[in-house]
Amino acid sequence: MTPAPTALTASLADLVALARRLIVPGERRVLGITGAPGAGKSSLCAALAGALGEDAALVGMDGFHLANAELERLDRRDRKGAPDTFDTDGYLALLRRLRTEPQQTIYAPVFSRELEESLGSTVPIPAGTPLLLTEGNYLLLEAGRWSEVRALLDAAWFVEVPEAVRLDRLVARHEAHGKTPAQARQWAAEVDGPNAALIAATRPHADLVVTWQA
C-alpha cells in the first residue's frame, strides 16, 4: 500500500526552504504543485518563484487550455477546465523538453484570464535554471495521457485550504472575470465541482499535502 503523503501547515519561508532542497547543482529538477480550483496553487507558485529568484522558473499547465474556438468546435466550451479541454500532449512535450534541454532557453505559454485564452511563447525559461515550478489541476491524474506527468516531476505538492475558503475564492474569481454572482456560483458548482472531485482523488499521489499560511 502506498503510504499517505505527509501533511504540512507551513509558512512561505518554510516552503521556500523545502523547494531549495530540491535543487541539485548541474541538474534541472521539477516541482509540481496541484490542488483543486481556488486552492491557491498559482499564488503559491508565484510567491515561490519570487523568493527563489534566478534559481526557479514557472510553467503553468493552464497555458495549454484549448482555444475557445476549438472548445466550441468540440462542444466542450461549457465545461472549460475539465481534463479533456487541455492540450495534454503539448504540456507533456514541453515538460520533457525542459528536462532534457536544460541549457537551452525555452518559451512556455500562459493563460490570460482577461482574454480567457492561452498565449504561446510568452514566458522564457532561461538556460541553466535549476528548478522548474509547474502548477495545475491534473498533475497527478491517472487517466489518459495525464498519467505520464507524474514521472516527469521530482516532487509533487498538493495544496489544500478549507472548502468554504476555496469556494469563496473561486466564486470571487469568476465574478472578477465577468460572471454575475449567480453565474459564478453555478459554474463553481456544476463545472468546477466535478473537476475538484477528480483532483481530490489524486491527493494520495502527492509527496506533500500543504496548507499554506501566507
Salt bridges, closest charged atoms under 4 A:
ASP55 OD2 - ARG20 NH1 3.10
ASP62 OD1 - HIS65 NE2 3.85
ASP62 OD2 - ARG113 NH2 3.76
GLU70 OE2 - ARG73 NH2 2.72
ASP84 OD2 - ARG76 NE 3.78
ASP84 OD1 - ARG79 NH1 2.71
ASP89 OD1 - ARG145 NH1 2.72
GLU101 OE1 - ARG97 NE 3.22
GLU116 OE1 - LYS80 NZ 3.70
GLU142 OE1 - HIS205 NE2 3.41
GLU148 OE1 - ARG96 NH2 2.63
GLU148 OE2 - ARG145 NE 2.45
ASP154 OD1 - ARG29 NE 3.31
ASP154 OD2 - ARG99 NH1 3.08
GLU160 OE2 - ARG203 NE 2.58
GLU163 OE2 - ARG166 NH2 2.73
ASP192 OD2 - HIS174 NE2 2.67
ASP207 OD2 - ARG150 NH2 2.92
